[in-house]
Amino acid sequence: MTNIRGPKDEDEFRKARLAVAMGMGRTLEDVVGELLGYAPDEAFIDAVRNRIKYAQECEEEFDFSELIEHMAKLQNDKA
Protein backbone atom coordinates (compact mmCIF):
# COMPACT_ATOMS: atom_id res chain seq x y z
CA MET A 1 0.00 0.00 0.00
CA THR A 2 1.32 3.42 -0.97
CA ASN A 3 -0.59 6.04 0.99
CA ILE A 4 -0.51 9.66 0.00
CA ARG A 5 -1.36 12.63 2.20
CA GLY A 6 -0.48 16.25 2.74
CA PRO A 7 2.21 17.33 5.22
CA LYS A 8 1.20 17.13 8.88
CA ASP A 9 2.74 20.47 9.79
CA GLU A 10 4.97 23.27 8.54
CA ASP A 11 8.14 21.42 9.53
CA GLU A 12 7.17 18.36 7.49
CA PHE A 13 6.30 20.64 4.56
CA ARG A 14 9.76 22.29 4.72
CA LYS A 15 11.50 18.91 4.89
CA ALA A 16 9.62 17.71 1.82
CA ARG A 17 10.48 20.87 -0.13
CA LEU A 18 14.13 20.53 0.86
CA ALA A 19 14.22 16.90 -0.28
CA VAL A 20 12.78 17.88 -3.66
CA ALA A 21 15.24 20.77 -3.99
CA MET A 22 18.09 18.33 -3.32
CA GLY A 23 16.95 16.11 -6.20
CA MET A 24 15.42 13.43 -4.02
CA GLY A 25 11.95 13.76 -5.54
CA ARG A 26 10.41 12.25 -8.65
CA THR A 27 7.85 13.71 -10.97
CA LEU A 28 4.27 12.58 -10.79
CA GLU A 29 4.54 11.52 -14.43
CA ASP A 30 7.50 9.24 -13.64
CA VAL A 31 5.80 7.58 -10.68
CA VAL A 32 2.51 7.05 -12.50
CA GLY A 33 4.34 5.79 -15.59
CA GLU A 34 6.24 3.29 -13.48
CA LEU A 35 3.01 1.98 -11.95
CA LEU A 36 1.26 1.78 -15.32
CA GLY A 37 4.18 0.41 -17.30
CA TYR A 38 3.78 3.13 -19.94
CA ALA A 39 3.86 6.92 -20.13
CA PRO A 40 0.46 8.38 -19.16
CA ASP A 41 -1.16 11.12 -21.19
CA GLU A 42 -1.65 14.64 -19.86
CA ALA A 43 -5.36 14.12 -19.12
CA PHE A 44 -4.56 11.12 -16.92
CA ILE A 45 -1.94 13.08 -14.97
CA ASP A 46 -4.34 16.00 -14.57
CA ALA A 47 -6.97 13.64 -13.16
CA VAL A 48 -4.43 12.23 -10.68
CA ARG A 49 -3.39 15.75 -9.63
CA ASN A 50 -7.04 16.69 -9.10
CA ARG A 51 -7.59 13.63 -6.92
CA ILE A 52 -4.51 14.45 -4.84
CA LYS A 53 -5.68 18.06 -4.38
CA TYR A 54 -9.14 16.87 -3.36
CA ALA A 55 -7.66 14.48 -0.80
CA GLN A 56 -5.51 17.28 0.64
CA GLU A 57 -8.53 19.58 0.92
CA CYS A 58 -10.49 16.85 2.72
CA GLU A 59 -7.45 15.87 4.80
CA GLU A 60 -7.81 12.24 3.78
CA GLU A 61 -5.30 9.56 2.94
CA PHE A 62 -5.71 7.16 0.05
CA ASP A 63 -3.80 4.30 -1.55
CA PHE A 64 -1.96 5.85 -4.50
CA SER A 65 -1.24 2.54 -6.28
CA GLU A 66 -4.88 1.52 -5.97
CA LEU A 67 -6.00 4.89 -7.38
CA ILE A 68 -3.76 4.53 -10.43
CA GLU A 69 -4.92 0.97 -11.01
CA HIS A 70 -8.58 1.99 -10.75
CA MET A 71 -8.15 5.01 -13.05
CA ALA A 72 -6.32 2.91 -15.65
CA LYS A 73 -9.11 0.34 -15.58
CA LEU A 74 -11.72 3.04 -16.10
CA GLN A 75 -9.74 4.47 -19.00
CA ASN A 76 -9.32 1.03 -20.60
CA ASP A 77 -13.01 0.20 -20.16
CA LYS A 78 -13.94 3.34 -22.10
CA ALA A 79 -11.57 2.48 -24.98
Backbone as CSV, one residue per row, in Angstrom:
resi,resn,N_x,N_y,N_z,CA_x,CA_y,CA_z,C_x,C_y,C_z
1,MET,0.853,-1.173,0.000,0.000,0.000,0.000,0.902,1.241,0.000
2,THR,0.580,2.168,-0.869,1.319,3.419,-0.967,0.360,4.554,-0.659
3,ASN,0.314,4.959,0.598,-0.592,6.039,0.987,-0.016,7.382,0.598
4,ILE,-0.897,8.295,0.333,-0.507,9.657,0.003,-1.328,10.597,0.875
5,ARG,-0.689,11.653,1.352,-1.364,12.631,2.199,-0.574,13.920,2.149
6,GLY,-1.167,14.966,2.635,-0.482,16.245,2.744,0.431,16.246,3.956
7,PRO,1.321,17.241,4.049,2.205,17.327,5.217,1.407,17.572,6.493
8,LYS,1.880,16.994,7.597,1.196,17.126,8.883,1.341,18.519,9.473
9,ASP,2.497,19.150,9.216,2.744,20.473,9.785,3.754,21.224,8.913
10,GLU,4.056,22.424,9.314,4.966,23.271,8.539,6.370,22.665,8.466
11,ASP,6.821,22.040,9.522,8.143,21.420,9.533,8.220,20.288,8.510
12,GLU,7.198,19.453,8.459,7.165,18.363,7.491,7.114,18.918,6.068
13,PHE,6.386,20.002,5.874,6.304,20.645,4.559,7.688,21.136,4.132
14,ARG,8.417,21.790,5.035,9.762,22.294,4.718,10.718,21.143,4.390
15,LYS,10.641,20.065,5.143,11.505,18.913,4.888,11.229,18.314,3.507
16,ALA,9.973,18.242,3.134,9.620,17.708,1.821,10.148,18.613,0.716
17,ARG,9.981,19.921,0.867,10.483,20.872,-0.126,11.997,20.788,-0.255
18,LEU,12.685,20.638,0.866,14.133,20.526,0.861,14.570,19.257,0.126
19,ALA,13.886,18.162,0.390,14.218,16.905,-0.281,14.057,17.037,-1.790
20,VAL,13.000,17.673,-2.232,12.775,17.879,-3.661,13.865,18.779,-4.244
21,ALA,14.205,19.845,-3.526,15.236,20.773,-3.992,16.600,20.080,-4.109
22,MET,16.823,19.058,-3.296,18.089,18.332,-3.323,18.075,17.193,-4.345
23,GLY,17.018,17.124,-5.148,16.945,16.113,-6.197,16.463,14.756,-5.735
24,MET,15.862,14.704,-4.564,15.417,13.426,-4.020,13.984,13.088,-4.433
25,GLY,13.330,13.989,-5.127,11.949,13.757,-5.537,11.867,13.201,-6.941
26,ARG,10.687,12.737,-7.293,10.411,12.251,-8.645,9.159,12.939,-9.136
27,THR,9.041,13.073,-10.421,7.850,13.712,-10.970,6.661,12.767,-10.855
28,LEU,5.496,13.365,-10.820,4.269,12.577,-10.790,4.185,11.705,-12.037
29,GLU,4.573,12.263,-13.171,4.544,11.521,-14.432,5.413,10.266,-14.362
30,ASP,6.602,10.395,-13.764,7.504,9.242,-13.641,6.918,8.155,-12.749
31,VAL,6.357,8.552,-11.628,5.802,7.576,-10.681,4.592,6.873,-11.287
32,VAL,3.704,7.645,-11.889,2.506,7.053,-12.503,2.913,6.145,-13.665
33,GLY,3.852,6.607,-14.471,4.339,5.795,-15.587,4.936,4.474,-15.128
34,GLU,5.661,4.513,-14.023,6.238,3.286,-13.476,5.144,2.320,-13.033
35,LEU,4.111,2.839,-12.396,3.009,1.983,-11.946,2.223,1.408,-13.126
36,LEU,2.038,2.221,-14.166,1.264,1.776,-15.323,2.067,0.882,-16.267
37,GLY,3.355,1.135,-16.339,4.184,0.407,-17.298,4.272,1.111,-18.641
38,TYR,3.710,2.307,-18.723,3.785,3.132,-19.936,3.589,4.590,-19.536
39,ALA,3.970,5.490,-20.422,3.857,6.922,-20.135,2.390,7.356,-20.214
40,PRO,1.863,7.933,-19.150,0.461,8.381,-19.155,0.302,9.664,-19.964
41,ASP,-0.909,9.872,-20.474,-1.160,11.118,-21.193,-1.452,12.242,-20.197
42,GLU,-1.489,13.455,-20.711,-1.654,14.639,-19.863,-2.989,14.635,-19.115
43,ALA,-4.040,14.161,-19.765,-5.357,14.115,-19.121,-5.344,13.179,-17.915
44,PHE,-4.649,12.073,-18.034,-4.560,11.120,-16.924,-3.832,11.761,-15.750
45,ILE,-2.717,12.415,-16.029,-1.936,13.075,-14.974,-2.757,14.188,-14.328
46,ASP,-3.484,14.944,-15.126,-4.338,16.004,-14.569,-5.392,15.421,-13.632
47,ALA,-5.970,14.290,-14.005,-6.975,13.642,-13.158,-6.345,13.177,-11.837
48,VAL,-5.133,12.654,-11.904,-4.434,12.229,-10.682,-4.154,13.441,-9.799
49,ARG,-3.664,14.526,-10.401,-3.393,15.750,-9.635,-4.662,16.254,-8.944
50,ASN,-5.773,16.240,-9.674,-7.039,16.690,-9.098,-7.453,15.823,-7.912
51,ARG,-7.233,14.533,-8.021,-7.593,13.628,-6.922,-6.713,13.885,-5.704
52,ILE,-5.432,14.144,-5.938,-4.514,14.451,-4.838,-4.936,15.749,-4.153
53,LYS,-5.255,16.773,-4.942,-5.684,18.058,-4.378,-6.962,17.896,-3.562
54,TYR,-7.892,17.114,-4.081,-9.144,16.874,-3.363,-8.868,16.194,-2.022
55,ALA,-7.994,15.196,-2.035,-7.661,14.484,-0.795,-7.007,15.427,0.209
56,GLN,-6.149,16.320,-0.261,-5.514,17.277,0.641,-6.546,18.228,1.238
57,GLU,-7.487,18.691,0.430,-8.532,19.584,0.921,-9.398,18.904,1.973
58,CYS,-9.654,17.626,1.785,-10.494,16.855,2.719,-9.676,16.240,3.849
59,GLU,-8.368,16.434,3.803,-7.446,15.872,4.797,-7.624,14.363,4.921
60,GLU,-7.674,13.690,3.782,-7.815,12.244,3.775,-6.579,11.597,3.159
61,GLU,-6.346,10.364,3.537,-5.302,9.557,2.937,-5.959,8.587,1.974
62,PHE,-5.211,8.197,0.946,-5.710,7.162,0.050,-4.533,6.367,-0.487
63,ASP,-4.820,5.174,-0.998,-3.796,4.297,-1.551,-3.514,4.738,-2.981
64,PHE,-2.331,5.288,-3.200,-1.965,5.845,-4.500,-1.934,4.766,-5.587
65,SER,-1.322,3.628,-5.291,-1.239,2.543,-6.277,-2.629,2.060,-6.686
66,GLU,-3.511,1.948,-5.706,-4.883,1.515,-5.971,-5.613,2.545,-6.840
67,LEU,-5.390,3.829,-6.569,-5.998,4.889,-7.377,-5.567,4.768,-8.836
68,ILE,-4.277,4.618,-9.061,-3.757,4.533,-10.429,-4.322,3.310,-11.132
69,GLU,-4.359,2.193,-10.439,-4.917,0.966,-11.010,-6.381,1.161,-11.390
70,HIS,-7.151,1.763,-10.507,-8.576,1.994,-10.748,-8.784,2.952,-11.930
71,MET,-8.015,4.033,-11.957,-8.153,5.012,-13.045,-7.769,4.397,-14.390
72,ALA,-6.742,3.574,-14.410,-6.322,2.914,-15.652,-7.401,1.958,-16.144
73,LYS,-8.019,1.244,-15.208,-9.107,0.340,-15.575,-10.271,1.108,-16.181
74,LEU,-10.636,2.224,-15.556,-11.723,3.043,-16.099,-11.401,3.536,-17.505
75,GLN,-10.166,3.972,-17.693,-9.738,4.467,-19.002,-9.786,3.341,-20.046
76,ASN,-9.336,2.156,-19.672,-9.321,1.030,-20.602,-10.736,0.541,-20.912
77,ASP,-11.630,0.615,-19.930,-13.008,0.203,-20.158,-13.715,1.111,-21.152
78,LYS,-13.334,2.378,-21.174,-13.936,3.340,-22.105,-13.401,3.200,-23.517
79,ALA,-12.212,2.600,-23.660,-11.566,2.482,-24.976,-12.197,1.404,-25.825
